[in-house]
């Protein structure tokens, strides 16, 4: 199958040239007919002359197209090769020149595959091994001596000197061409930053519109911002990415395309699975669209994590097995809708967690099937937790087998879901509801009966 597709790609330009040549031939023949004049009678000799003229015109046009294409390919290969050579130079100044040279090649050659080749080269540079501790070092190597079995062994480690400034230049060049004001936009390209190291990265107001954008396993050090960025492609992943103790902002970011990737629907969506945030992070006013949003297994340990007023509108949104630690976690006024919302096994260990005025789940409407399930089964709620004026909607809300231990207040919460279960908790300590003093006031849709829930001692 792969060879057939490749063969089709090879034949397509030739077919286009052939069709173009025939069309040009017909045009030339028509013009010749008009200039010479239409024959008064069926003169086969004159018709033959017209046909030959048309074919010659088509042939000349085809040769010109082929010559131009070969010339463009040769020119691209020359400029691209020169830029690659500069990127591999030992002198950081030459490497910086290579960054701009490669960007210039990408700007000049508008064919998508050629621009993508240049983008891949710059992304590939960022994926190469790099230690920020030695990024500003002007030396090209360092030595270490260790004692192994009583024998001193010296090892020499080589690295690209002053590489930090080169890498910052690459990020700046890419970000500049992803902003709406860019003279030449690269937003339609794919970006693969797997395992790359970013220092104080600034991607504000960028637009990643390629089919796939990947920061899988990337490391972010220093203050990092994606504020007001838009990821409109069908696949976005920050899987296993790590952010150090400096502030991180995804405020006002739009994540996700509205439609799934038909070629790989399971990979479509936004993926932060296993990501680790060691500092304060903001997803305030962020919007999550598409078929899937997942923070499964992610971990937040910074002073404050906020999803204030964030909107989760993907078909499925998941925080399964995620851990919220640190001083404060904020979901105030957040809106979580979609068919399925998952907090199963989520661990809320932060000192305070605020879900005030949030809306979890959407009721069914004529064109909207609503939220089938909000799954918080076996989640752990420790510390001070508030759900003041929180609305739980949809078909089913499941807090079953939860571990409630702390100061957890559902006072003022509205339970509009058709069924709300708090059955068989692992622990039930410090939990408050509006009807605690009058269990008969409990809505019938809230289980179990009788109230309060009895911890499962198994």
N, C-alpha and C positions, 0 to 999 in steps of 0.2 A: 504493500500500500504506500509506504514511504517513497519508493522509487517512482511509482505512478504519479504521485503528487509532485515530486521533483521534476519529472519529465514534463508534466503539464505546465509547470512554472517556466521551464525552458522554452516550451513551444509557444507560450502566450505572446511574448514580444515579437517573435517571427510572424505569427498569424496577424498581429496588429499591423506590422510593417507591410505584409502582403495586401491586406485589405486597403490600407492607406494608399499603397502604390496603385492598385486597380482604380480606386476612386480618383486619384490624381490623373491617371491615364485617361479616364472618361472625361474629366474636366478639360484636359489638354485637347482631346479629340473634339469636344464640343466647341472650344474656342477656335480651333483650326477650321472647323466647319463654318463658323460665323465669319472668320476672316476671309477664307477662300471663297465662301459663298456656297450655298446648298446647290448640288448638281440638279440641272433641269430634268435630267433623265437618270435612269439607273446606270451610272457609270462605275463599273466595278474597279476600274483603275483608280479613280479618285477616292472611292471608299477605302481601297487598300492603302492609299497614301495616308488617309486620316487614321486608320487603325495603326499603321506603323508609327506614325507620329505620336499617337497616344501611348503605344507600348514603349517607345523610346523615352517619352516623358516620364512614364512610370518607372522605367529602369533607372533613369538619372535620379529621380526622387528617392528611390529605394537605396541607391548607392550613397546618396547624401545623408539619408537618415542613419544608415549603417556606419558611415564614416564619423558622423557626429557622436553616435553612441559609443563607438570605440574610443574616440578622443576623450569623451567625458569619463569613461572608465579608467583610461590611462592617467588622466589628470587627477582623478580621485585617488587612485592607488599611489601616485607620486606624493600628493599632499598628505594623505593619511599616513603613509610610511614615514615621511619626514617628521610628522607630529609624534608618532610613536617613538621614533628614535630620540627625540628631545625628552619625552617623558621618562625614558630609561637612562638619561644622563646622570652622572654622579654630581654635577653641579646643580644646586637647587635653583639658581637663577635660570638655567637652561630648562629645567623641568617646568618652572612657572611659565616660561615662554611656550613650552609644549602644551600646557593646559589651554592657553589662549589660542594656540595654533589649531588644536583639535576642535575647540569650540567654533573657530572660524570655518573649518571644513564642514562641520555640522550645519552651520548657518547657510553656507553657500550651496551645498548640495541638498535640495529639497526632497529628493526621493526618500520615502519613509525608511527603506531598508539601509540606505547609506547613512542617514542621520542616526538611526538606531545603532549602527556599527560604531559611530563616534561616541555616542552616549555610553555604550557598553564598555568602551575603552576607559573612559573616565570613571565609571562605576567600578570597573575592575581594579583600577589603581587604589581606590578607597578600600577594596576588599583585601588587599595585600596585608601580610602581617605587620603590625604596628604597635609600638609601646609608647603611650603618651608621655611616660616618664623621660624618654629620650628623644621626644619629638623636636625639641629645640636645640639638641646637642649638635655642635659644629664638627664633632669628630665622626669618623666613618667606621670606627670599630671600638670595642671595649674588651678588656680581658678579665677573666676571673680565674683564680687559682684555688683549687680544692684538694683536700687530702683524701686520697682513695687507697685504702690498704697500706697506709704508711708511705705512700708515694705522692708527691706533689704533682697535680695535673693542671695544666693551664689551658683554658679554653678561650678562643677568640670569637666574639660575636660581632658580625658585620651588620650595619644598617644604613639606610639612606639618611645622610646628615641633613639637618634643618628641614626635616620632612613635614613638620607641623604646618609651616607656612604654605607649602605646596598643597597639602590636603585642604586647608582652609580656602585656598584659591579655587579649588575644584568645587567645593560646596557653594561658594559664592557665585561662581559662574553658572552652575546648574540652577540654583535658586533664582537668579536674576532672569533666566530664560523660562522659568515656570510662572512668573508673575504676569498678570494681565497687561501690564504696560510694556512688556518686552517687545522689542522691535521684531525679533524672530522667536517664535514660541516652540518649545520642545514639549509642551504639555501632552501631546499625543503619543509620546514615546513611552516604552516600558522602562522601569528603573529597578535594578536588582542591587541592593546594598547588603546582601546577606553577609553577616559577620564583620561588617565595616565598623570602624571606630570614628565617632563624631565628637568633636570638641566644641562646646558652646555653639551648637548648630542653630542657625536662624532660617527657618522655612516659612516665615510669616507670609500670608497672602499668596502662597503658591497654589498651583492647580496641577494635580497629578491626574491626568485624564487617560493615560494608557490603559490597556487591558489589564496589566498586572504591575503592581508596585510592591516590592518586598524589602522589608527591613528585618527579616528573620535573623535572630541571633546577633543583631547589631548592638554595639555598646555606645551609650551616650554619656559623656562626661561634661561637667560644667552646665551652666544655665542653658536650657533647651526650649525652643519655642516653635510651635506650628500654628500659632494663633491665626484664625480666619483662613486657614488652608482649606482646600477642597480636594477630596479623594473621590473622583467620580468614575474610576475604572471599576471593573467587575471583581477584581481580586486585590485585596490589600492585606498584608500581614506584617505584624510586629511580633510574631511568635518568638518566645524566649528572648526578646530584647531586654536589655538591662539599662536602667537609668540610675545614675549615682545620686548622692545626697543633695544635689543642687536642684532648684526649682525647675519644674517642667510644666509647660502649658500647651494644652490642646483646646483652649477656650475658643468657642465660636467656630469650631471645625465641623465641616460636613463630611461624613463618612458614607461611602457606598453608592453604587448605582442602583437604579430602581428595578432593574431586571437582572436575572441570573445569567451566568455564562452558559449557553446551551451546550457547549462542547465539554464543560466540566462543572455542572451545577453544584456539586458538593464542595468545590473549592471557592465558590463565589461568596462574597461577603467580606466582612471586616473581622480580623483575627488578631487578638492580643493574648492568645493562650500562652500561659507560662511566663508572661512578661513580669519583670520585677522593678518596682518603683521604690527607691530608697529615700527619696526626698519628697517634698510637697509637690502635689500634682493637681492640675485643674483641667476638668472636662466641662467646665461651666458653659451652659448654652450650646453644647455640642449637639449635633443631630446625627443619628445612626439610621441609615436606610438600607434597603436591599433585602436579600433573602435571609441573611444571617449576620448577627453580631455576637462575638464570643470573647469573653475574658476568662474562660475556664482555666483554673489553676493559677491565675495571676496573683501577684502579692504586692500589697501596698503597706509600707512601713514608715513612711514619712510623717511629719508633724500634722499635715492636713491633706486629705484627699477629698476633692469636691466634684460632684456631678450636679451641682445646683442648676435647676431649670433645664437639664439635658433632656433630649427627646429621643427615646428608643422606639423607632417605628419599623424595625426590621421584622420579618415574619417570625423569626425566633431570636431572642436575646438571652444570653447565658452568662452567668457568673458562677457556674458549678465549680465547687471545690476551691474557689478563690478565697484569699485571706485578706481581710481589712484590719490592719493593726495601726499603731501610731496614736496620736492624741485625738484627732477628730476626723470623722467621715460625714460628708454632707450629701444628701439626696433631696434637699429641700426643693419643692416645686418641680421635681423631676416627673416626667411622664413616660411610663413604660406601657407600651401596647404591643400589638402583634398577636399571632396565634398562640405562642408559647413563651412564657417568661420563666427562667430557671435560676433559682438560688439554692438548688439542692446541694447540701454539704458545704455551703458557704460558711466561713468562720468570721464572725464579727467580733474582733478582740480589741477594737479601738476603745479609748477611754470614753468617748461620747460618739454616738451615731444618731443622726438627725434625718428622719424621713418626713418631717412636717410638711403638710400641704402637697405631698406627692400624690400622684394618681397611678395606681398599679393595676393594669388590666383595662380592657376596653369592652363595653357592652356590645352585644350583637345588634346590628342595624340591617336595613334592607339589602345594602350592598357590602356590608362588612360583617364577616362571621364572628367578629369579636375575639376575645382571648379565651381559648379553650381551657388553658391551665396555667396558673401561676404556681410553680413547684418550688417550695422552700422546705421540702422534706429533709429532715436530719440536719438542718442548718443550726449553727451555734450562735446564740445571742448572749454575749457577756458584756458587762459594763453598763453605762447609762444609755438607754435607747428610748427615743420618742417617735410616736406615730401620730402626733396631734394633727387633726384635720386631714389625715391621709384617707384616700378613697380606694377601697379594694373592689374592683369590678370584674366582670367576665363570668364564665361558667363555674369554674372551680378554683378555690384557693386552698392550698395544702401546706400547712405548717406542721404536719404530723411528724412524730419522732424528733421534734426539735429539742434543743438543749437551751433552756431559758434560765439564766442565772445572773442576776444583777439588779438594776433598776430599770425595768422595761415597761414603758407606759404605752398602752393602746387607748388611753383616755382621749375621747374626741374623734377617734377613727370611725369611718363609715364603712360598714361591710355590706356592699351591694352585690357581691358575687352570689350566684345561685346556691353555692355550697361552700362553706368555709370550715376547714377542719384544723383543730388543734389537738387531735387525739394522740394518745400514747406518747407524751413527751418523755424525754430522758431525764429532764429536770424542769421544775416549775417553781422558781424562787424569785420573789420580787417583781412579779408580773401584775399589772393593773389594767382593769377594764371598767367601762362605765357602769356595768351591772354587777360589780363585785358585791355590793351591799344588798342587791335585790336581784338574785339569779333569775327570777321569773321575767325580768325585763329583757333578758337576753333574746336576741332575734333567733327564731327557730332555725334559720339557715346556718347558724354557728354551732358547730359540734365540738365536744360531745355533750350529751345529756346523760346524767345530770352534770352541772357545772360546779366547781372548776375541774379541769383535766387532772387525772391521776397519773403521776409518773410511772413509767414502765420500769419495774424493778428487775427485769430479766438480765 
